[in-house]
Amino acid sequence: MSQLYDTPWSPTTEQPPFSPASAYSAYSPVTPNPDGHMRADLMNQVPEHYRPDYTVAQGYGDDYYPLHQEVTYHPGPKEDAYNLVPLGYRPPQVPEMDISNIYRAEARGLMAESPRASMDAMSGFDPDRFAESSTATLLSRPVSIHFAPPPEDAFLVSIGPDDLRHPFNWSTTKKWTVLIVVCSAAVCVTVASSIQASTYQNLEDAFDVPRIEAVAGVSLYVLGFGIGALFLGPLSEFYGRSIIYLVSFALFTVFNIPIATAQNMGVLLFFRLVTGLCGAGFLSVAGGTVSDMFRPGTTDLPTAIYTLAPLSGPCLGPILGGYMNQNVTWRATFYLIIGWGAVEFVLLLFLVPETFLPIVQKREARRMRAATGEGAWTSPAEQSGRTVSDVFPGALWVPIKLMAVEKMALAMDLWTSLILGIIYLFFNAIPYTFKKLYGFNLGETGLAFLALGLGMVIGTATQPFFISRIKDKGLRAGTKPAPETRLPVGMAGAILAPVGLLWFALTSFRKMPWIMPMIGTLIFGVGSVYIFTCVFGFLVATYPKYAASAMAGNTLLRCVWAAGFPLFALPMYQALGPEGATGLLAGLFVLARVGPRLRAQSQYAS
């Protein structure tokens, strides 16, 4: 094709000549001749995956006339080495046409002799369908090539579930590395919530304050968890998960420095509240990271591990802080958190990329604009035009509204709030019991929390058995299981939790060996994991369109209650006695019976 003639444009052609300096100048080095014409053989210089639709016309000299039927080729884009075109795009197919009057030599000259021999298959065009009716060559029948405008979504970055850039398709090693780092960060911030429990006596001596002020540091920290979760969750939907992790963890680490160096109790309490606000990102955002990376149906194990992380942290805090406060100053407790936080920040920076798909697409569009100079590249998130101010008020209001008008949501939230409150109640109950009855020192008292943590591990390891039975039941019935089918997991927990508390209460005597109360805390740990698994699954299944809001409301109420329990829960539980804990079991079974009727009355349940 090296001897093709220049192809002038005449008014008889249907489209103006191609102007590389305009629409496609960013992608092609082709330049028009000084007279405004374009050599047809330069078409091959245009990158194949950026060639738009073009038409073929034939004529003699300056007397051009259109074909009997216009033929439009669609050389579809394919993925290149730089991921410039989204995967999953398929070009429209050219319909079969009877164009036997077109010389086969022309088609062969344009298509088969192109450097891209596979263009025929990509476009759906087969030159062999043309009938040979002449021995004319392309030299005697010049070809005019006209480029059509690109489709409207030609510059839209769209990453489908089969795209290698989608977090679903990351390697197993990469996904589990991200999960482990995020979960370890969640353990860090929850350890910080309870590690102060081992400093009560030292804080009283250092600042000459009553016990309630020392305990208030734990309460304010947990309160910060609940408030921060309402704000950081919606922010992650606009700015991404990774930026929330990095910023919140950097602030969390930095604001622990004033706590470690505090010279009065007021400074310590203020920054405990602030660090709780910063650490809340791992309670409200990390669950989204799991769903970002793992396809539906494969999230059971990752979710179980993520659920265990923030529950096990409060158990590890007294273990780590017990021996530290026994042998060194209370300030070392918070220096440990600062060092741990710095390590976690580095791991988050280098090992946790963005997982939220709309933000991944937005960043890819930004990269394309910078790489090509074409400002038309965009993403679905950018096209929507939504801002934080558009949805932020709703994100804050809907969780509170659900608790106010939905009986089920409120009942479930109160249930988990009570369980979490009792967990934080143990920060007072366990040290009091084992120090007074068995003479445990501060370090040994911390080790008593191992039984509670072990129970949570057992609960996490066994609860997938219940979940698989629920799925199997739905498959056999051929329908989606009702939300109430998840309650048996909670019913098991509702039995184990009060049994564990009663066991702890009835065996807390000097004549009983110290292992007996620990068995009670282990049983309670198993039951608490079952309850949290039940409630979280029930809320998501009952309010699928408002799942994020339902979980945000649960987190808020849980943390508000847990913040108060270190201050007054122990006297309250002593006043209620075993009867109050046993009444919780009956309340759950009533909920299982009336659940369908309550959902039928709901404005939001489905």
Sequence and secondary structure as in RCSB ss.txt:
>XXXX:A:sequence
MSQLYDTPWSPTTEQPPFSPASAYSAYSPVTPNPDGHMRADLMNQVPEHYRPDYTVAQGYGDDYYPLHQEVTYHP
GPKEDAYNLVPLGYRPPQVPEMDISNIYRAEARGLMAESPRASMDAMSGFDPDRFAESSTATLLSRPVSIHFAPP
PEDAFLVSIGPDDLRHPFNWSTTKKWTVLIVVCSAAVCVTVASSIQASTYQNLEDAFDVPRIEAVAGVSLYVLGF
GIGALFLGPLSEFYGRSIIYLVSFALFTVFNIPIATAQNMGVLLFFRLVTGLCGAGFLSVAGGTVSDMFRPGTTD
LPTAIYTLAPLSGPCLGPILGGYMNQNVTWRATFYLIIGWGAVEFVLLLFLVPETFLPIVQKREARRMRAATGEG
AWTSPAEQSGRTVSDVFPGALWVPIKLMAVEKMALAMDLWTSLILGIIYLFFNAIPYTFKKLYGFNLGETGLAFL
ALGLGMVIGTATQPFFISRIKDKGLRAGTKPAPETRLPVGMAGAILAPVGLLWFALTSFRKMPWIMPMIGTLIFG
VGSVYIFTCVFGFLVATYPKYAASAMAGNTLLRCVWAAGFPLFALPMYQALGPEGATGLLAGLFVLARVGPRLRA
QSQYAS
>XXXX:A:secstr
 TT  EE   TTSSS    TTTTTTTT      TTS EEGGGGGGS GGG   EEEEEEETTEEE  SS EEE  
     TT  S TT           TTS HHHHIIIIITSS TTHHHHHT  GGGS       TTTS EEEEE   
 TTTTB    TTSTTSGGGS HHHHHHHHHHHHHHHHHHHHHHHGGGGGHHHHHHHHT  HHHHHHHHHHHHHHH
HHHHHHHHHHHHHH HHHHHHHHHHHHHHHHHHHHT SSHHHHHHHHHHHHHHHTHHHHTHHHHHHHHS TTS H
HHHHHHHHHHHHHHHHHHHHHHHHHHHS THHHHHHHHHHHHHHHHHHHHH     HHHHHHHHHHHHHHHH  T
T B HHHHH   HHHHHHHHHHHHHHHHHH HHHHHHHHHHHHHHHHHHHHHHHHHHHHHHHH   HHHHHHTTH
HHHHHHHHHHHHHHHHHHHHHHHHHHHTS   GGGGHHHHHHHHHHHHHHHHHHHHT STTS THHHHHHHHHHH
HHHHHHHHHHHHHHHHH GGGHHHHHHHHHHHHHHHHHHHHHHHHHHHHHHHHHHHHHHHHHHHHHHHHHHHHHH
T SS  
